[in-house]
Amino acid sequence: MKGFTPLYQYKFFNEPDIKDSYDVVIIGGGVHGLSLAHYLAKSGITDVLVLDQGYIGGGGSARTTAILRSNYYTAEAIPFFRESLKLYENLSSDLDLNLLFDQIGRLDIGHSESAIYGLQTRADFNRLLNVESYMVGPKEISDLVPSMDLRANKLYPVMAALYHPPAGVIRHDAVVWGYARSAKNMGVHVVPFTKVMDLIINQNSIKGVKTTDKKVAAKLVVNATAGWASTIAEMARIRLPISTHPLQVAVTEPLKPFLDTTVSSANLHVYAYQTDRGEVVIGGGVDAYPSYNVSSGLDSIHHLVSNTLKMFPALRDVRLLRQWSGLCDMTPDYAPIIGHVNGIDGFILTCGWGSWGFKAAPMAGKCVAELILTGKTPELIKPFKLSRFNNGEMLNERASAPAAAVH
Ligand SMILES: Cc1cc2nc3c(=O)[nH]c(=O)nc-3n(C[C@H](O)[C@H](O)[C@H](O)COP(=O)(O)OP(=O)(O)OC[C@H]3O[C@@H](n4cnc5c(N)ncnc54)[C@H](O)[C@@H]3O)c2cc1C
């Protein structure tokens, strides 16, 4: 008897035949590649091909916990993420799809005097750059999260928190498919299950890509492959300052609503929120060692669970439903790499999105589209150039993720 076709064998709706040449080929059909395709098409550049080796949105974008916020630390990152969050606020209308963006806020917990000093500094920087973000004490924390253990005499007492009301959570698959559908409707070719095996290079100029089946010429090739960004860059003989690390996360069985905001602790390396279905999503920092392995391990789950219980001991008898892992393209300064590569024509990077890149996709896509359209680098992405690693302009964006904040 013939069974159902496994989901992973389905082809993207109305999949087009790949032409011999395009103005732009985007490698990577995750949220960044598709956002770029959408904004390119909106600005009139529709001769675009998006290629993915797997199914659309099946990389880091499928594994994300999709927390969106803009309470970053540096003068370079705060405005960028502030503008990206604003785009997210209108994205459902833009894509004509309900993305279920739920702005439930964010609490970054301080367990020590030094952590509180860091959070206070962040609050000040945020407010100077028009991001709503302020410190709250135990009383306000208790009002926002009655289930949090606020006892003072314990190893990691909850002393204060940075509160960022506009933060929230979005449906990651809706974002990815919304961008894909929009780009496709404007004429972009989006083709899954087609791996780029090599770049076509002529005298330091990228002329196209070689897939498993054919050569495709392009005026511009964009590397939007996140965890695989180094492998594509190597095809252009470039060594990126990126190492790929898995990030493991988990989700509990559904519970009655008890947590109405997102909570993060840099000291404990964990963050948590409750989904509309009642499950508690628990995430943390990336694995310590670089790897392309996306299997999950007991060590990680032990860390995530034991440290979440330090804030929410009432969860001790709750069962875990699933655990999963995705690849993160980590840079040494916890900031992305966007723009042209000096000395190589026709090659654009939008990578180094690490464990914080989902929230960045609208603004990154819009800025890279503007770069391609005008040839000029938009102000918001100028600090994220690759050459900063050569000329001492690294950013140290310590608020990128729970793990980053303590280094
Ligand atoms: C577990 C986890 C939790 C996270 N939580 C958050 C969060 O809460 N908030 C947040 O903002 N960010 C979060 N992130 C980070 C965020 O999800 C990523 O930064 C973002 O999804 C990256 O999107 P992308 O489009 O750049 O890459 P991806 O979605 O990984 O897409 C890259 C694509 O490139 C394709 N590809 C690779 N090589 C080739 C090739 N040779 N040919 C063709 N295609 C290729 C891959 O198949 C893949 O689909 C998290 C990440 C993980 C793993």
The ligand as an ORCA input file, in Angstrom:
! r2SCAN-3c Opt
* xyz 0 1
  C      17.846     26.731     19.360
  C      17.938     28.156     18.869
  C      17.232     29.161     19.537
  C      17.313     30.471     19.071
  N      16.572     31.430     19.696
  C      16.561     32.709     19.210
  C      15.718     33.690     19.796
  O      14.993     33.422     20.759
  N      15.717     34.941     19.244
  C      16.518     35.265     18.172
  O      16.473     36.408     17.726
  N      17.324     34.335     17.604
  C      17.361     33.072     18.088
  N      18.159     32.113     17.513
  C      18.996     32.485     16.362
  C      18.186     32.547     15.081
  O      17.271     31.477     15.038
  C      19.112     32.493     13.875
  O      20.085     33.512     14.014
  C      18.371     32.714     12.580
  O      17.247     31.843     12.470
  C      19.304     32.471     11.415
  O      18.571     32.624     10.244
  P      19.299     32.473      8.859
  O      18.292     32.659      7.801
  O      20.517     33.342      8.826
  O      19.862     30.984      8.898
  P      19.110     29.559      8.773
  O      17.700     29.628      9.183
  O      19.995     28.572      9.433
  O      19.115     29.354      7.228
  C      20.321     29.070      6.540
  C      19.955     28.093      5.459
  O      21.091     27.902      4.618
  C      20.951     26.616      4.060
  N      22.228     26.201      3.495
  C      23.380     25.942      4.152
  N      24.352     25.558      3.295
  C      23.781     25.566      2.050
  C      24.270     25.257      0.741
  N      25.538     24.849      0.522
  N      23.405     25.371     -0.304
  C      22.110     25.771     -0.097
  N      21.613     26.064      1.117
  C      22.435     25.982      2.184
  C      20.490     25.766      5.236
  O      19.832     24.601      4.808
  C      19.570     26.718      6.000
  O      18.188     26.489      5.762
  C      18.126     30.791     17.952
  C      18.835     29.788     17.297
  C      18.732     28.472     17.746
  C      19.501     27.410     17.028
*
